Amino acid sequence: MMQPPNSITQRYDVNEDRILVAINAGSTDANGYWLTRRLALSFIEASSAYLDRMSPVVSKTPTALRGELATMERQVALARTRRSVSQMPPAALARATVAAELVVALNVTRVAQGFRLKFRGGKGRETAVGCSQVELQRIIHMLEQEVAKAGWRERPSPPEPPTDRTERNRRAH
């Protein structure tokens, strides 16, 4: 059964090196899921492109202007959902962390009233969340912020070139 969420909170956990997605944290129907780097980045990329394709305005716009229009749609969605953002009490997040499952599948599908996010955990638990297009834009934006906090989009620095001393040591062995 798909229900609209009362809350979706996302937090990067440095100890887990994962992002916690707490759905309805603090309530009796709370669920927690861990997103890995690979899944979070794939979800952001795929869902952003999916929303762009689903947009009736973007699809009717000349190709050269679609990127700018999609960006404007995202900005409008963030402005419309700004008031819905609030802080989750730390105790509620702590409970969600303990019970969280590793996500093995995360899907977005179009439904009559908007979109459905479906989380499937490694232990078999599934949670389906209904949301509007602007709410989905907000969820993606929040995930992008957590990915940035984690530094997951940064590229690793290239290895340092060998110095004369390390080259001599390598030849000696």
KAWODA-V302812 format. One record per backbone hydrogen bond with DSSP energy under -0.5 kcal/mol. CO is the residue of the C=O (numbers start at 1). NH is the residue of the N-H. E is the energy in kcal/mol with one decimal. If there is no record, write none. Layout:
co=CO nh=NH e=E
co=CO nh=NH e=E
This chain:
co=1 nh=3 e=-0.5
co=3 nh=130 e=-1.6
co=7 nh=24 e=-3.2
co=9 nh=22 e=-3.2
co=11 nh=20 e=-3.3
co=12 nh=14 e=-0.6
co=13 nh=17 e=-2.1
co=13 nh=18 e=-1.3
co=18 nh=13 e=-3.0
co=18 nh=20 e=-0.5
co=19 nh=35 e=-3.0
co=20 nh=11 e=-2.0
co=20 nh=22 e=-0.6
co=21 nh=23 e=-0.6
co=21 nh=33 e=-2.0
co=22 nh=9 e=-2.7
co=22 nh=24 e=-0.6
co=23 nh=31 e=-2.2
co=24 nh=27 e=-1.9
co=27 nh=30 e=-1.3
co=31 nh=23 e=-3.3
co=32 nh=101 e=-1.9
co=33 nh=21 e=-3.3
co=34 nh=103 e=-2.7
co=35 nh=19 e=-2.3
co=36 nh=40 e=-2.6
co=37 nh=41 e=-2.6
co=38 nh=42 e=-2.2
co=39 nh=43 e=-2.7
co=40 nh=44 e=-2.4
co=41 nh=45 e=-2.2
co=42 nh=46 e=-2.8
co=43 nh=47 e=-2.9
co=44 nh=48 e=-1.9
co=45 nh=49 e=-1.8
co=46 nh=50 e=-2.3
co=47 nh=51 e=-2.7
co=48 nh=52 e=-2.0
co=49 nh=53 e=-2.2
co=50 nh=54 e=-2.1
co=51 nh=55 e=-1.2
co=55 nh=59 e=-2.1
co=56 nh=60 e=-0.6
co=57 nh=60 e=-0.6
co=58 nh=61 e=-1.5
co=62 nh=65 e=-1.9
co=62 nh=66 e=-0.7
co=63 nh=66 e=-1.0
co=63 nh=67 e=-0.5
co=65 nh=69 e=-2.2
co=66 nh=70 e=-2.8
co=67 nh=71 e=-2.0
co=68 nh=72 e=-2.1
co=69 nh=73 e=-2.5
co=70 nh=74 e=-2.1
co=71 nh=75 e=-2.3
co=72 nh=76 e=-2.4
co=73 nh=77 e=-2.3
co=74 nh=78 e=-2.4
co=75 nh=79 e=-2.1
co=76 nh=80 e=-2.5
co=77 nh=81 e=-1.5
co=78 nh=82 e=-0.6
co=79 nh=82 e=-0.7
co=81 nh=84 e=-1.1
co=82 nh=85 e=-1.3
co=89 nh=92 e=-0.6
co=89 nh=93 e=-1.7
co=90 nh=94 e=-2.4
co=91 nh=95 e=-1.9
co=92 nh=96 e=-1.8
co=93 nh=97 e=-2.3
co=94 nh=98 e=-1.8
co=95 nh=99 e=-1.6
co=96 nh=100 e=-0.7
co=97 nh=100 e=-0.7
co=101 nh=34 e=-2.9
co=102 nh=122 e=-2.1
co=105 nh=120 e=-2.4
co=107 nh=118 e=-2.5
co=109 nh=116 e=-2.6
co=111 nh=114 e=-1.7
co=114 nh=111 e=-2.3
co=115 nh=131 e=-2.4
co=116 nh=109 e=-2.1
co=116 nh=118 e=-0.5
co=117 nh=119 e=-0.5
co=117 nh=129 e=-3.1
co=118 nh=107 e=-2.1
co=119 nh=127 e=-2.3
co=120 nh=104 e=-3.1
co=120 nh=105 e=-1.4
co=121 nh=124 e=-1.7
co=125 nh=121 e=-3.4
co=127 nh=119 e=-3.0
co=128 nh=3 e=-1.2
co=129 nh=117 e=-3.0
co=130 nh=5 e=-0.7
co=131 nh=115 e=-3.1
co=132 nh=136 e=-2.3
co=133 nh=137 e=-2.2
co=134 nh=138 e=-1.9
co=135 nh=139 e=-2.4
co=136 nh=140 e=-2.5
co=137 nh=141 e=-2.3
co=138 nh=142 e=-2.8
co=139 nh=143 e=-2.2
co=140 nh=144 e=-2.5
co=141 nh=145 e=-2.0
co=142 nh=146 e=-1.9
co=143 nh=147 e=-2.5
co=144 nh=148 e=-2.0
co=145 nh=149 e=-2.2
co=146 nh=150 e=-2.0
co=147 nh=151 e=-0.9
co=147 nh=152 e=-2.0
co=148 nh=151 e=-0.7
co=151 nh=154 e=-0.8
co=163 nh=167 e=-2.1
co=164 nh=168 e=-2.2
co=165 nh=169 e=-2.4
co=166 nh=170 e=-2.0
co=167 nh=171 e=-2.0
co=168 nh=172 e=-1.9
co=169 nh=173 e=-1.0
